Every structure is written in structure tokens, then in C-alpha cells.
Amino acid sequence: MDYRALGRTDLNVSAICLGTMTWGVQNTESQGHEQMDHALAQGVNFFDTAELYAVPPSAKTYGKTEEIIGSWFAARKNRDKVILATKVAGEGVPWVRDGQAIIDRKNILAAIEGSLKRLRTDYIDLYQLHWPNREAYSFDNYWDFDPAKINRDDTLDNFSEVLETLDGLVKAGKIRHVGLSNESAWGTMQYLELAEQNGWPRMVSLQNEYSLLYRAFEPELSEVAVMEDVGLLAWSPLATGLLSGKYLGGQKPPGSRWALLNNRSHRDTSQTHEAVRAYMDVAGKHNLDPCQMALAFVHSRPFVTSVIIGATSMEQLKNNIESATLTLDQQVLTDIDAVRRCFSMSW
């Protein structure tokens, strides 16, 4: 397993990060425990979760994933073996804090106490802001930027409030480091500048979507990541499983993410499926597993700190972790680039 520095901290995290959001809906508690046992044995020391999980999110499943991780810590007595990341939910979720959730001082203080209790720990290694208060290009949103909806001064005042609050939690020993998620280049740089000006905690990572099918992180955010040491924690590196090919031809295997969705995925387009077939052809040409090829590509990017994998079966988990040992040769990368040029807008 390869290990990489988490920002400018003294923590070295595995190039594979164990994603956990299926635990509590698609996976049971015992299955979650089995996945954590295996991942840790394979050298994966980095786990990512969120107060919002399990996914698909609902009032019934809110906090379930953190509870499963907490019961594992209690049973295994191995909290010190794991670099643990979780997230505070932003606005727009009616069942979180009575529909009043927003990333501000009051909500962060309430959220951290809930997460610590569910996770059965007294500290979080990486505490992340799940999504911005303002409109952002994340999840199913196509970002139609409207300057009239954003007040710059109010936004920066909120950033300051957030950083000052996080600073207090770091000093109290409840969190060690802080990170962003689903954030823009402008937002990331503002957080960094405010932290430097005021001696507040520096954002050490940026958890955004990135895969062969969705490369919006390039070029602006990738430059920020490299130049400012705020590495990408890539979520959905298999594009919700699309890159496995399991959804081709209109298939929705029982128990899969798409089978659980109440509406049509924004990724479910003819162009996307054509791109998937093309990437699968590249994998076939080079005798590669398509999932491992897709994950190894993300590993290979210089701006990536860790790749967040998620699996509903042990077979998937083992296959995904094994991708960490795969290095793609130049011909594979050339063929991948040729596909991207044909489907540059696929996401």
C-alpha cells in the first residue's frame, strides 16, 4: 500500500480510503465490520464517513454509518490504527437538526458532539465541511452560477466564523485537522487565505468527485491542490459503479445504487454509456479489470492524496483495494486520453 501525506500534516494516509456510506442501507453492521477488518489488514488506514450517512440518505438512516464504525471501534479496541474522517452536513436536509442545518458555529458544535458519540471516540482526525452553504457544483447539481445569489462579504464572514469554530475544536482536542468537500477553487483559496491571516486551521484536503467520467477537478482545482498542498480525496472514482459496466443496456442489478434511487440518475445518458463502453474496450485491450484500471488512473494523478472506494460485497472490496498495486503504462494512459477526447463532456 502506498501512503501519502495529508496536506501539510504529519499524517500519512493510504492511497486507498475506505468509503462507508453503504453501511446501514446496502450493508449490515456485520458486513461493515467485515469490510473494516479486511481493509485494515490490507494496509488501508484511512476511513471516510459523514453524519449524513447511510446513503441514500433518509431520516431513518441518518447517523447509522457512524454508529456502525463506532461499534467496530468498541469491539476491536483499535481506534489508534485508523485515520478517521467525517463531515458536518450543510443546508437542505430536512431531518438534520430539525431542518435548520447550515455550516455555521451552532451547527458545527452540535454536529461534532453527535458524531463523536456515534463513533465512540473522543477525537476526529479529519473534520470536513460536506458541501458549501452557497450553491455549488456537486451531487446531482448542474451549477448555474448566479452572482446575484451570493453576497461576497456575508460568505467570507461565514468562512471566518467556521474557521474560528474549528480552531476552538482543534484546541479542545476534538478534531486534529480540517478539510473541504464539494468546494470550488475560489472557496478553497478563500479558506486558505483566511486561515493564514488569522492563525486558524489550514484546510488539508478537498473531497470532490473525480473519475474517468467526471474530471471537472481539472484544471483549476488540480492546480490549487498541487500548489497549496490541499490534495484531492476523490469520491465516486467508479462513477457510482458505472465504470464497472454493470448498468449498461439499462441494467439495474438488485441491491445496486441505481436500483435504490427514486429517480433517474443524472449520469444515465447515452453519451455516458458510450464512454463507459469505450473505457471498457481499453481495459479489455490491455487485459485489465475495468474497475481496477479506473481506480489506478485516479491513483496516478499528481493532485490526488487518496481514492475513496465503496463496496457492497467483499469481492468488490478486495478487487478495489488490489487496484493500489496497479501501475498503468503509457500506452494505457494514451488510450484513456483518446477516449476522453471523444467524450470530453461526459460526467
C-alpha positions in Angstrom: 0.0 0.0 0.0 1.2 3.5 -0.9 0.9 6.2 1.8 0.7 9.9 1.1 1.0 13.0 3.2 -2.4 14.5 4.2 -1.8 18.1 3.3 1.0 19.7 5.4 0.2 17.5 8.4 2.3 14.7 9.9 -0.3 12.1 8.9 0.3 9.7 6.1 -2.9 8.2 4.7 -3.2 5.1 2.5 -3.8 5.8 -1.2 -7.0 3.8 -0.8 -9.6 5.3 1.6 -12.4 3.1 2.8 -15.7 4.7 1.9 -18.5 3.7 4.3 -21.8 5.2 3.1 -23.4 1.9 2.1 -23.3 0.6 5.7 -26.8 0.9 7.2 -28.7 0.6 3.9 -27.0 -1.7 1.4 -24.8 -3.3 4.0 -25.5 -4.6 7.5 -23.5 -3.8 10.6 -21.7 -7.1 10.5 -20.8 -6.6 6.8 -19.4 -3.2 7.7 -17.3 -4.7 10.4 -16.0 -7.4 7.9 -15.1 -4.7 5.4 -13.2 -2.7 8.0 -11.3 -5.8 9.3 -10.2 -6.7 5.7 -9.3 -3.1 4.7 -7.2 -2.6 7.8 -5.4 -5.9 7.3 -4.5 -4.8 3.7 -2.9 -1.6 4.9 -5.9 0.8 4.5 -5.5 3.1 7.4 -7.9 5.9 6.2 -11.7 5.6 6.6 -14.2 8.3 5.5 -17.8 8.8 6.7 -20.3 11.6 7.4 -23.1 12.4 9.8 -25.5 12.2 6.9 -24.7 8.6 6.0 -26.1 6.0 5.2 -26.9 6.6 1.6 -29.4 7.0 0.0 -30.0 9.4 2.9 -33.1 9.5 4.9 -34.3 10.4 8.4 -34.3 6.7 9.3 -30.7 6.1 8.3 -29.2 9.4 9.4 -26.1 8.6 11.6 -26.3 4.8 11.0 -22.9 4.5 9.3 -21.1 6.4 12.1 -22.8 4.1 14.6 -21.5 1.0 12.8 -18.0 2.4 12.8 -18.4 3.2 16.5 -19.5 -0.3 17.4 -16.4 -1.7 15.5 -14.1 0.6 17.4 -15.7 -0.5 20.7 -15.3 -4.2 19.7 -11.8 -4.1 18.2 -10.2 -1.5 20.6 -8.2 -0.2 17.7 -9.1 3.4 17.3 -5.4 4.4 17.1 -4.9 2.2 14.0 -7.3 4.4 11.9 -7.1 7.9 10.5 -10.8 8.8 10.7 -12.6 11.4 8.6 -16.2 12.5 8.9 -18.3 15.5 7.8 -20.8 18.0 9.0 -23.9 18.3 6.8 -24.8 21.5 5.1 -28.2 23.0 4.5 -31.1 21.4 2.6 -31.6 18.3 4.7 -35.0 18.5 6.5 -34.3 15.8 9.1 -30.9 17.2 10.2 -31.2 19.5 13.3 -34.9 20.0 12.5 -34.2 21.3 9.1 -32.1 24.1 10.4 -28.7 22.6 9.4 -26.3 25.0 7.9 -22.5 25.2 8.2 -22.0 27.7 11.0 -20.8 27.8 14.6 -24.0 26.5 16.2 -24.4 23.6 13.8 -20.8 22.6 13.8 -20.7 22.4 17.6 -23.9 20.3 17.6 -22.7 18.0 14.8 -19.3 17.3 16.2 -20.8 16.1 19.5 -23.3 13.8 17.7 -20.5 12.3 15.6 -18.2 11.8 18.5 -20.9 10.0 20.4 -21.9 7.7 17.5 -18.3 7.0 16.6 -17.5 6.2 20.2 -14.3 8.3 20.0 -13.1 11.5 21.6 -11.4 12.9 18.5 -11.8 13.1 14.7 -8.6 13.1 12.6 -10.1 15.0 9.7 -13.3 17.0 10.0 -14.8 18.1 6.7 -17.5 20.6 5.5 -19.7 18.3 3.4 -20.9 21.0 1.0 -20.9 24.8 0.8 -23.8 26.9 2.1 -23.9 28.7 -1.2 -24.8 27.0 -4.5 -22.2 24.6 -5.7 -21.5 22.1 -8.5 -21.9 18.8 -6.6 -24.0 15.7 -6.4 -26.8 16.0 -8.9 -26.5 19.7 -9.4 -25.5 21.3 -12.7 -24.1 24.6 -11.4 -25.9 27.6 -12.9 -23.7 30.2 -11.3 -25.7 33.3 -10.4 -23.7 36.1 -8.8 -27.0 37.7 -7.6 -27.5 34.8 -5.2 -24.1 35.2 -3.5 -23.1 38.1 -1.2 -19.3 38.0 -1.0 -19.0 39.8 2.4 -21.6 37.5 4.0 -19.9 34.5 2.5 -16.5 35.4 3.8 -17.9 36.3 7.3 -19.4 32.8 7.4 -16.0 31.3 6.4 -14.4 33.2 9.2 -17.0 32.0 11.7 -16.5 28.4 10.6 -12.7 28.6 10.8 -12.8 30.2 14.2 -15.1 27.5 15.4 -12.9 24.8 14.0 -9.9 26.4 15.7 -11.6 26.1 19.0 -12.4 22.4 18.4 -8.7 21.7 17.4 -7.5 23.4 20.6 -10.1 21.4 22.6 -8.6 18.2 21.1 -11.9 17.1 19.4 -10.5 17.3 15.9 -7.0 17.2 14.6 -7.3 18.6 11.1 -9.9 20.2 8.8 -10.9 19.7 5.2 -13.4 20.8 2.5 -15.7 18.8 0.3 -17.5 19.7 -2.9 -15.9 23.1 -2.8 -14.7 25.3 -5.7 -11.3 26.8 -6.4 -12.4 30.2 -5.2 -13.9 28.9 -2.0 -10.8 26.8 -1.3 -8.4 29.7 -1.7 -10.6 32.0 0.5 -10.4 29.4 3.3 -6.7 29.1 2.9 -6.1 32.9 2.9 -8.3 33.5 6.0 -6.6 30.7 7.9 -3.2 32.2 7.1 -4.2 35.7 8.1 -5.8 34.7 11.4 -3.8 31.7 12.5 -6.8 29.4 12.1 -6.6 25.7 11.0 -5.5 25.2 7.4 -7.6 23.1 5.1 -5.6 20.0 4.4 -7.7 18.2 1.8 -10.6 18.6 -0.7 -13.1 15.8 -1.1 -14.7 16.2 -4.6 -16.0 13.9 -7.2 -13.4 12.7 -9.7 -13.3 9.7 -12.1 -12.6 8.9 -15.8 -16.2 10.1 -16.5 -16.1 13.2 -14.4 -12.9 15.3 -14.5 -14.2 18.7 -13.5 -11.5 18.9 -10.9 -9.1 19.7 -13.8 -7.5 22.1 -14.4 -8.3 24.9 -11.8 -8.7 22.8 -8.7 -5.9 20.4 -9.6 -3.5 23.4 -9.7 -4.8 24.5 -6.3 -4.4 21.0 -4.9 -0.7 20.7 -6.0 0.4 24.3 -5.4 -1.3 24.6 -2.0 -0.9 21.0 -0.7 -4.6 20.5 -0.4 -4.8 17.1 -2.0 -7.9 15.6 -3.6 -9.8 12.8 -1.8 -11.6 11.5 -4.8 -15.1 10.4 -4.3 -17.1 8.2 -6.7 -14.0 7.2 -8.7 -16.1 4.5 -10.4 -19.0 7.0 -11.0 -21.5 5.2 -8.8 -20.4 1.9 -10.3 -20.9 3.0 -13.9 -17.3 2.2 -14.9 -17.8 -1.5 -13.9 -20.2 -1.8 -16.8 -23.0 -3.2 -14.6 -25.5 -0.5 -15.7 -25.0 -0.9 -19.5 -28.1 -1.8 -21.5 -30.4 -0.4 -18.9 -29.5 -2.9 -16.3 -30.1 -2.1 -12.6 -28.9 -5.1 -10.6 -30.9 -5.7 -7.4 -29.3 -4.0 -4.4 -27.2 -1.7 -6.6 -27.1 2.1 -6.1 -29.2 2.8 -9.1 -31.8 0.2 -8.1 -32.3 2.2 -4.8 -32.6 5.6 -6.5 -36.1 7.0 -6.5 -35.4 9.0 -9.7 -33.2 8.7 -12.8 -29.5 9.4 -12.2 -28.2 12.4 -14.0 -25.3 10.2 -15.1 -27.7 7.9 -17.0 -27.3 9.3 -20.6 -26.5 7.7 -23.9 -23.2 9.6 -24.1 -22.1 8.4 -20.7 -22.9 4.8 -21.6 -20.9 5.1 -24.8 -17.9 6.4 -22.9 -18.2 3.5 -20.4 -18.1 1.1 -23.3 -15.1 2.8 -24.7 -13.2 2.7 -21.4 -14.1 -1.0 -21.0 -12.7 -1.6 -24.5 -9.4 0.0 -23.4 -9.3 -2.3 -20.3 -10.0 -5.3 -22.5 -7.3 -4.4 -25.0 -4.7 -4.3 -22.2 -6.1 -7.3 -20.2 -7.1 -5.1 -17.3 -10.0 -5.3 -14.9 -12.1 -2.2 -15.8 -12.7 -1.2 -12.2 -9.0 -1.5 -11.3 -8.0 0.4 -14.4 -10.4 3.3 -13.5 -9.2 3.4 -9.9 -5.5 3.1 -10.9 -6.0 6.1 -13.2 -7.2 8.2 -10.3 -4.3 7.0 -8.1 -1.9 8.1 -10.8 -2.9 11.8 -10.8 -0.4 14.0 -9.0 -3.1 16.0 -7.3 -4.7 13.0 -5.6 -4.0 12.2 -2.0 -6.4 9.2 -1.6 -9.1 7.4 -3.6 -12.3 6.7 -1.7 -13.7 3.3 -2.6 -17.0 1.9 -1.7 -18.2 -1.7 -2.0 -21.3 -3.7 -1.1 -19.6 -7.1 -1.3 -16.3 -8.4 -0.1 -15.5 -9.4 -3.7 -15.8 -5.8 -4.8 -13.8 -4.6 -1.9 -10.9 -6.9 -2.4 -10.8 -6.1 -6.1 -10.8 -2.4 -5.5 -8.1 -2.5 -2.8 -5.9 -4.5 -5.2 -6.0 -1.6 -7.6 -3.5 0.2 -5.4 -0.8 -2.2 -6.7 -1.6 -1.5 -10.4 0.5 1.0 -12.4 -0.8 1.9 -15.8 1.7 2.0 -18.6 2.0 4.9 -21.1 0.0 3.1 -23.8 -2.9 2.6 -21.4 -2.8 6.3 -20.5 -2.6 7.3 -24.1 -5.7 5.1 -24.9 -7.6 6.6 -22.0 -6.8 10.1 -23.2 -8.1 9.2 -26.7 -11.4 8.2 -25.2 -11.6 11.4 -23.1 -11.1 13.5 -26.2 -14.1 11.7 -27.8 -16.3 12.1 -24.7 -14.9 15.3 -23.1 -18.3 16.4 -21.7 -19.3 13.0 -20.2 -19.9 13.2 -16.5 
